[in-house]
Amino acid sequence: MATSSTSGITFGGIASGLDTEGIIQKLVAVETSSISRLTQQQKTLQQKADLYDSFKGQISGLAQAVNALNTTTAFQAVSVGVTDTSVLSVTTSTGTQPGSYTLKVSKLAQAEKISSAAQASTSTALGQTGQFVVNGKVVTVDATDSLQSIASKVNALNVGVSAGVINGGANQAYLTFTSSQTGLQNKPQLADLTGNLLSSIGILSGTSSIRQTMTNGAVGSQMTSSSTAVGSMVGASGLSSQTFQVNGVGVTVDLSTDTLQDVADKINSASTGATASVVAVQNAGVTSYQLQVVGSSSTPTFTDSGNTLAALGILQNNPTNELVQAQDAQYSIDNVNLTSATNTITDVIAGATVTLLKADSTTPVTSTINLTSDASAVAERVKGVMTAYNQVGAFINQYSQFDASTYATGPLFGDSLVQQYQSSVHSALMSNVPGLTGTYKNLIDIGFGLDTTGNMTVDDTKLQAAISADPVGVQRIFQNFGTTTSGSLGYVSSTSDTLTSSTGNYDINITQAATKSQYIAGTTKTTANTTSEKLTFAGSMFSNGSVDITIDIGSTMADIVNKINSDPRLKDSLVASDNGGKLQVDSKKYGTNGRFTLVSNQSPTSDNSGVGFSAGTLTDGLDVAGTIAGQAATGVGQFLTGDTTNTVAKGLQIQYSGTTTGLVGSVNFTSGLNGVLNKLLNVYTDYTNGLTVTSAKSIRDQADELQTQIDAINKRAEDKATELRDQFAAMEDKISQLQSQGNSLSALLSSATTK
């Protein structure tokens, strides 16, 4: 054969002596000569598509800078001055208002820390058995437990008390308990439940007192449920029936089976002269439950030989060795006396956090906080728009170079999309904001301009002067802003689709004012509850869940009203009242989202709430309804929003707090640069139809089409090479055959000659 192949290596021209593979490669190279040009075009296209992606990101950065100014707090900034920084420190957030406050600090908040009496060592077995309670959870002690192992068991509970040991040498070992949080309300709850470990090692003394007081009463420790057996909740075992006294009257309970509510019911049924109830409390969004026992005119007396009330957190034996006494911070602000469980105070000065650092109970230490308007800080926020605008410009300049000597250009040089952006955004930024009147109508009025390179500049002095002179006027340049003609109307928000009401106000016509849901019981309450009763609140207000509260034995109408109004799960949504002896509950929320239902687990009688299974009158709340600018709008509660079909006020939201219907007023709306630029920049950055997005896609489609052409050329070249190899192989084969025939003929002739 004239050609052969081994392991992918092709040998050609064996018969003819020609470099057939070289000839084939050169012929194929002619076929594929356009690929390098197409590949370069493809690379250029991909680079430009990537640049459009980056361009979109740069424009989005400008939009974000403008959006950052579309909040009220963006134009509120204060500088902080403290006359004595050793007394307190202050941090502020956006929204802090100017003002001056004088604080006098007499006590700092402290966390309770107590210790045992001296023991032999930290590792010696104590030989004690039993159970004790720490903040509502049980620690079980074995005879082999030491101070160290007991500390480990307490810490494993993670109940807000840390246990430690102090090793002072032989017979100088101590077990310590420290509250994780400061303040009187966070003193640790400690009680021997079975056995007497805490007493025997000197943590607690024999004298007991109320652990946490309230007006004319005592408050128990927080537990996770009102309807689960106490023993199960705290993790205790082997409990038995115990009797304690309230005002000298015995009350028998069994914590292995009784719930907190059972304990309250038994106290109320025993005619002790005190009223017990289970109250829900919330901490960091977690609901827990406390037993409260209150006297009619003074705090009840308690006797508890079996440590039952101690286990519930009503009583506690006094600590033997109080290393640090728990206390609340005590201070005054502008001569108003206040207390705090912590030294970090967040709810006294709006938007400011005050940390107390020093105190003196004899002569309170004093420091004055001065919060003053800070025009320079607001100016820096406003200049964020300039920074973002110039960053886009720098990006454009980087890729739009022109070399006059070589005529080389950057990939964005002369780009029509870039030029369109520059022209439209420049015009929007430097023109009057539609609808604005007065001194400040555009960026130029407050000190902004453009230099010869196209970069935005600012006169800091002029900008700060404008902010100081008319902060609202400056604010309106940037923000969507609405004003109303009626006190019952309020502007809430808008979108980039909301048009400026430059030709007149948008009329608000109300056909239905928002109302609240209301329930009135069907039966008048004349006597206190003779049994405990469960009320269940449900409905859309509770996201189709439910909230149960228990009305205790002996509860009057005033008690029921107070329990509903003080429950942390209800108090922000509902308000209860006495309507001529009937329970009335009103939603605090307007409209359908404030609807609720209320049922009892008992038939309505004069000695319970009168609610019953389905008795009483329930009136559902209605959402506001009406039009904005004579076009469709949707109401939710008191809030009315222009529909997507509203051609002028789409997305405009107002609040109507009135009760009348008809034409109730109007809204004047200006979109500010936020609205103007958002709408404009969205033309470039919209994820679906933005010009940078569609342009990049179009370019990538072109690059894909080039790849299709390249693939087709390569396929034709491969087919051509195969065809040529077959043709050359056939040629070589023929030559080989002819050479063989020639050799045979030469041999015959040679043989004939020799004869």
Secondary structure, 3 states (H helix, E strand, C coil): CCCEEECCEEECCCCCCCCHHHHHHHHHHHHCCCHHHHHHHHHHHHHHHHHHHHHHHHHHHHHHHHHCCCCHHHHCCEEEEECCCCCEEEEECCCCCCEEEEEEEEECCECCEEECCCECCCCCCCCCCEEEEECCEEEEECCCCCHHHHHHHHHHHCCCEEEEEEECCCCCEEEEEEECCCCHHHCCCEEEEECCHHHHCCCEEEEEEECCEECCEEECCCECCCCCEHHHHHCCCCCCCEEEEECCEEEEECCCCCEHHHHHHHHHHCCCCEEEEEEEEEECCEEEEEEEEEECCCCCCEECCCCHHHHHCCEEEEECEEEECCECEEEEECCEEEEECCCEECCCCCCEEEEECCCCCCCCEEEEEEEEECHHHHHHHHHHHHHHHHHHHHHHHHCCCECCCCCCECCCCCCHHHHHHHHHHHHHHHCCCCCCCCCCCCCHHHCEEECCCCCEEECHHHHHHHHHHCHHHHHHHHCCEEEECCCCEEEEECCCCCCCCCCCCEEEEEEECCCEEEEECCCCCCCCCCCCEEEEEECHHHCCCEEEEEECCCCCHHHHHHHHHHCCCCCCCEEEEEECCEEEEEEEEECHHHCCEEEECCCCCCCCCCCCCCCCEEECCCCCEEEECCEEEEEECCEEEECCCCCCCCCCEEEECCCCCEEEEEEEEECHHHHHHHHHHHHHHCCCCCHHHHHHHHHHHHHHHHHHHHHHHHHHHHHHHHHHHHHHHHHHHHHHHHHHHHHHHHHHHHHHHHC
